[in-house]
């Protein structure tokens, strides 16, 4: 369970310190009540083939899986590559399916276990940072998903 939780966190990852300027999207464009004002934030091509890091103030995540902060994750259509920026090692995971289920929600499915993660993308907080809410069963985490730098060979 701990490894999957680490994978959950690592998949959707961010750099701390993303500035909150120019917010757009679901949360900042009218929410569910005014569909015409919702700016589409879930665009698969915006998230694929890039490096991501996730930060949260969620005490459960920070207590149970504090090492997720050390990971920078590359997402692609065929695999996910987790890179530990502190220990300088990485590994591949195959069998994840990513898709936008609506304008502002990405579904992430582990095809091996059937586990599903929902990522509500509230809006962009800077050029490469998004305000997101992750839901995995009853665990809900709000945080930032931002680009990160791969520091490997």
N, C-alpha and C positions, 0 to 999 in steps of 0.2 A: 504494500500500500504506500509506503514511504517513497519507493522508487517511482511509482505512478504519479504520486502527488508532486514529486520533483519534476517529472516529465511534464505534468500539467502546467506547472509554473514556468518551466523552462521554455515550453513551446511558445508561450505568449509573453515575451520578455521586454524590459525597458531600462533606460538610464535615469537615475534619480536627478532631479534638478531641471526637468523640462519646464520652461516658463509657460505660464498660462495666459497667452495672449491670442486674440483673434479666434475665440472658441466658435466652432461651427458644429452642425450636425443635430442629431436626435434631441439631446438634452438642451441645446441652446437654440434650436430652430423651431420650437413649438411643441415638441414631444408628440405623443400619440394622439392628442386631442385635435391637432391641426395638421393633418397629413400633408397638405400642400406646402407647408413651411419646413418640412423635414428635409434636410440636405442628406443625400445618400453618402454614407461614410463607409459602407461595406463594399469594397471593390477588391476582389481577390488579387488582381494584378498589383494593387498597392502594397500587398503584404508578402507576396511570393518572391523568392529569389533575393531575399534581403536578410540582414542580421538584426535580431531583436533581443531586447532585455526588458524584464518586467519588474516594477517596483510597486510596493503596496504598504500601507500603514496597518494592514490587517494583522493583529497580534497572533492569531492562530497560525497563519502562514509563516510569520516571522519566527515563531517559537518552534513549530513542528519541522519546518524545512528551511532553516536559515541559509543553507548553502545554495539555494536557487539564485541568490544575489550574485554568485560568482560565475553564472553561466550566460554566455552570449549564444543565441541559437539561430541557425540558418534554416529558413523554411523553403521548401521547393515542392513541386508537384509530386515528386517521386520519393522523397525522404526528408527527414529532419536531422540536422547535424548539431549536436550539443557541444559547445566548446567551453571548458572551464578556464576562465581568464586568469585565475590565480595559480592553479596547479599546472596549467598548460598541457592539457590532454583533452581528447574529444572522442565521441562515438556517434554512429549513425543509428537512426531508428527508421524502419520502413513500416508501412501499414497505417499511416495517418491520412485521413481524408478531410480536406478543408473545403468549405463552400459557404457562400452567403445564402442564408435562409430568407432574408428580407433585406430592406434598404440599410439596416443598421445592425444586423446580427450575423455573426459568423459561427457556424457549427463546426466543431472539431471532433472527429470520431476516430477512436482507436479501433481499427478494423480487427485486431487480434482479440481484444477483450470485449468490444462492443460499448465501452465507456464513451460518454459524450460530454463535451464541454461546450457551453454556450458563451460567446463573447459579445456583449453589447458594446458597440463602438459609439460612444456619446459624441465625440468630435475630435478634431485636430487641435492640439494645444500649442503646437509649434510645427516647423517644417517636417520633422520626422518623429513627432510624439502624438500619441492618441490617449484620450481619457477613456478608459474601458471598465466594464464590469464583467468578471468571470463568474460563471455559475457551474458548479460540478456537484450534482445532487443537491444536498442542503448547504454546501459550502459556497458562500458568496464573497467575492473579493473585489473591491474597487481599487484601481491603481492606474499607473501610466505604462503604456507600451511604447517604447522608443527604440530608435535605431541604436546599434552599438558597434564597436569596432572589433573586428577579429584580430587578435594579436598572436596568431600562430604562425607556423612555418609556411 
